[in-house]
Amino acid sequence: MEATRFSSITGMVHEMIDTFTLSLMTGIFVGISSGYIGSLMVLKKMALVGDALSHVALPGLALGMLFNFNPFIGGFAFLFLAALATGYLERITKLSMEAIIGVLFTLSLAVGILITPEAELLEALFGDITNINMVDTAIAAAISVFAVIVARLIYNKIVLSTISEELAVSRGINIQRVNIIYLLLVALVVAVGIKIAGTLLVGALVVVPAAAAKNVSPNQRRYAVLSAAFGVASSISGIILSSYLGLHAGPLIVLSSIIIFFATVPARRLR
């Protein structure tokens, strides 16, 4: 009896909230988290890392499609392992993080393309937000809120370590641990963003809004806030354009963020 009532209520909620609304809600949460965390990535001069890391999820997405489990779980699992592997290899090889992620990126992209079913390859590469449901939106919201909260806790530590590692160590900051936590947060945000923009384009959600915010921000606090705001603006604009034009939302979100970036370039020159 209770199960039937719950099922009926769930069905009514699904009818009340259409796919477009769910897409917008998801875009807002993902835009906030990707922009906020991207502000640290641009600050650390690791802009290409976010783009490369996003491709690591492709084999996990493919396994989800092949074995009929949620592709998000597979994508995040591979991103999580890649983040841990990056930290480990960086420590034992003394190579830069960019070099290590570059190796993992090419490996994952090659394997992912080989094993992804041809029918689902386009969605995996470019995303398809029209297939989103309430569970996807709830997951995206929860992960985005969690990522922003944790990022806020380590934000100043990362900024200080970027300015001077010696000074950060003298303040008792474990730089390696903070970097691993940050990489895991990037993995989380990339994983939820894949549903919107796909593995090829989700890196732009992390990098471009933050780059635009850097052009117009007079201080660090304004920079973080504007990065999140530009991320939201890009997501909403792309999703609305997608509904009107009938095109993939991912590329349109990226184009929206690029337009915002170039609109901020004159402000950069005036500073």
C-alpha positions in Angstrom: 0.0 0.0 0.0 2.7 2.4 1.0 4.9 1.4 -1.9 2.0 2.0 -4.3 1.4 5.4 -2.8 5.1 6.3 -3.0 5.2 5.2 -6.6 2.2 7.3 -7.4 3.7 10.4 -5.8 7.0 9.9 -7.6 5.1 9.6 -10.9 3.2 12.9 -10.2 6.5 14.7 -9.4 8.0 13.4 -12.7 5.1 14.8 -14.6 5.3 18.2 -12.9 9.0 18.6 -13.5 9.8 18.2 -17.2 13.2 17.4 -18.8 13.9 21.0 -19.6 13.5 22.1 -16.0 15.7 19.2 -14.8 18.3 20.2 -17.3 18.3 23.8 -16.1 18.6 22.7 -12.5 21.4 20.3 -13.3 23.2 23.0 -15.4 23.0 25.5 -12.5 24.5 23.2 -9.9 27.2 21.9 -12.3 27.9 25.4 -13.5 28.5 26.6 -9.9 30.8 23.8 -8.9 32.8 23.6 -12.1 33.3 27.4 -12.2 34.3 27.6 -8.6 36.8 24.7 -8.7 38.0 25.9 -12.1 39.0 29.1 -10.5 41.7 27.2 -8.6 42.7 25.3 -11.8 43.4 28.5 -13.7 45.1 30.0 -10.7 47.4 27.0 -10.5 48.0 27.2 -14.3 46.6 23.8 -14.7 43.9 24.7 -17.3 44.7 21.8 -19.6 44.7 19.3 -16.8 40.9 19.6 -16.4 40.4 19.0 -20.1 42.7 16.0 -20.2 41.3 14.5 -17.0 37.8 14.5 -18.4 38.8 12.0 -21.1 39.9 9.5 -18.5 36.2 8.8 -17.8 35.5 7.5 -21.2 36.5 3.8 -20.5 34.3 3.8 -17.4 31.3 5.2 -19.4 31.9 2.5 -22.0 31.9 -0.3 -19.4 28.6 1.1 -17.9 27.0 1.0 -21.4 28.4 -2.5 -22.1 27.4 -4.1 -18.8 24.1 -2.1 -18.2 25.0 -0.2 -15.1 25.0 3.6 -14.5 27.7 5.0 -16.8 28.3 7.8 -14.2 29.5 5.2 -11.7 32.0 3.8 -14.2 33.1 7.3 -15.3 33.7 8.5 -11.8 35.5 5.2 -10.8 38.0 5.8 -13.6 38.4 9.5 -12.7 38.9 8.6 -9.0 41.5 6.0 -9.8 43.2 8.4 -12.2 43.4 11.1 -9.5 45.0 8.7 -7.1 47.4 7.3 -9.7 48.4 10.8 -10.7 49.3 11.7 -7.1 51.3 8.4 -6.7 53.1 8.7 -10.0 54.0 12.3 -9.4 55.5 11.3 -6.1 57.7 8.4 -7.4 58.6 9.8 -10.8 59.0 13.5 -10.0 57.3 14.2 -13.3 54.9 17.1 -13.5 51.2 16.6 -12.9 50.5 17.7 -16.5 52.8 15.1 -18.0 51.3 12.3 -15.9 47.7 13.2 -16.7 48.7 13.5 -20.4 49.9 9.9 -20.3 46.7 8.7 -18.6 44.6 10.9 -21.0 45.9 9.3 -24.2 45.6 5.8 -22.8 42.0 6.3 -21.6 40.9 8.0 -24.8 42.3 5.2 -27.0 40.8 2.4 -24.8 37.5 4.3 -24.4 37.0 4.8 -28.1 37.9 1.1 -28.8 35.4 -0.3 -26.3 32.5 2.2 -26.4 29.5 0.9 -28.4 29.3 2.8 -31.7 25.7 3.8 -31.1 26.5 5.5 -27.8 29.9 7.0 -28.7 28.4 10.3 -29.8 26.6 10.7 -26.4 29.7 9.7 -24.5 31.8 12.3 -26.3 29.4 15.2 -26.4 26.8 14.4 -23.7 23.0 14.3 -23.9 21.2 16.3 -21.3 17.8 15.4 -22.8 18.1 12.0 -21.2 18.4 13.4 -17.7 16.1 12.4 -14.9 15.4 13.4 -11.3 18.0 10.9 -9.9 20.7 12.4 -12.2 19.7 15.9 -11.1 19.7 15.0 -7.4 23.2 13.3 -7.7 24.5 16.4 -9.6 23.2 18.7 -6.9 24.5 16.7 -4.0 28.0 16.3 -5.6 28.2 19.9 -6.6 27.3 21.2 -3.1 29.8 18.8 -1.5 32.5 19.8 -4.0 32.1 23.5 -3.4 32.1 23.1 0.4 35.2 21.0 0.4 36.9 23.3 -2.1 36.1 26.3 0.1 37.8 24.6 3.0 41.1 24.1 1.1 40.9 27.1 -1.1 43.3 29.3 0.8 45.7 26.5 1.3 45.9 25.9 -2.4 46.3 29.6 -3.1 49.1 29.8 -0.6 50.9 26.7 -1.9 50.6 28.2 -5.4 52.3 31.4 -4.3 55.0 29.7 -2.3 55.3 26.0 -1.4 58.0 26.8 1.2 55.7 29.2 2.9 52.8 26.7 2.8 54.9 24.0 4.4 56.1 26.4 7.1 52.4 27.0 7.9 51.9 23.3 8.4 50.1 22.6 5.1 50.4 19.1 3.6 50.7 20.2 0.0 50.5 16.6 -1.4 47.4 15.8 0.5 45.7 19.1 -0.5 46.5 18.5 -4.1 45.1 15.0 -4.0 41.9 16.3 -2.4 41.7 18.9 -5.1 42.2 16.4 -7.9 39.4 14.3 -6.5 37.1 17.3 -6.4 38.0 18.0 -10.1 37.1 14.3 -10.8 33.8 14.7 -9.1 32.8 17.8 -11.0 34.0 16.4 -14.3 32.0 13.2 -13.7 28.7 15.1 -13.2 29.5 17.5 -16.0 29.9 14.7 -18.5 26.2 14.2 -18.7 25.9 17.8 -19.9 28.9 18.3 -22.2 30.4 14.8 -22.7 34.0 13.8 -22.2 35.4 15.9 -25.1 33.9 19.2 -23.9 33.4 19.1 -20.2 36.9 20.5 -19.6 35.6 23.8 -21.0 33.1 24.0 -18.1 35.9 24.0 -15.7 38.4 26.2 -17.5 36.6 28.9 -19.6 34.3 30.5 -17.0 37.3 30.8 -14.6 39.4 32.3 -17.3 36.7 34.9 -18.1 36.4 35.7 -14.4 40.1 36.3 -14.2 39.8 39.0 -16.7 37.4 41.1 -14.6 38.2 40.3 -11.0 39.9 42.8 -8.9 40.5 40.4 -6.0 40.5 36.7 -5.1 37.1 36.7 -3.5 35.4 38.3 -6.5 37.3 36.0 -8.8 35.9 32.8 -7.2 32.3 34.1 -7.1 32.4 35.3 -10.7 33.9 32.0 -11.9 30.8 30.2 -10.4 28.5 32.9 -11.9 29.9 32.6 -15.4 29.7 28.8 -15.1 26.0 29.1 -14.4 25.4 31.7 -17.1 27.2 29.4 -19.7 25.1 26.4 -18.7 21.8 28.1 -18.7 22.5 29.9 -22.0 23.6 26.7 -23.7 20.6 24.6 -22.4 18.1 27.3 -23.5 19.7 27.5 -26.9 19.6 23.8 -27.2 15.9 23.6 -26.5 15.2 26.2 -29.2 17.6 25.0 -31.9 17.3 21.3 -31.3 21.1 20.9 -31.1 23.4 19.2 -28.5 23.6 21.3 -25.4 27.3 20.5 -24.7 28.8 22.4 -27.7 26.3 25.3 -27.1 27.3 25.6 -23.5 30.9 25.7 -24.5 30.2 28.4 -27.1 28.3 30.4 -24.6 31.3 30.3 -22.2 33.6 31.3 -25.0 31.4 34.3 -25.8 31.5 35.4 -22.2 35.3 35.0 -22.2 35.8 37.2 -25.2 33.3 39.8 -23.8 35.6 40.1 -20.7 38.8 40.5 -22.7 38.4 44.3 -23.1 38.0 44.6 -19.3 41.3 42.8 -18.9 43.1 45.3 -21.1 41.6 48.2 -19.1 42.9 46.9 -15.7 
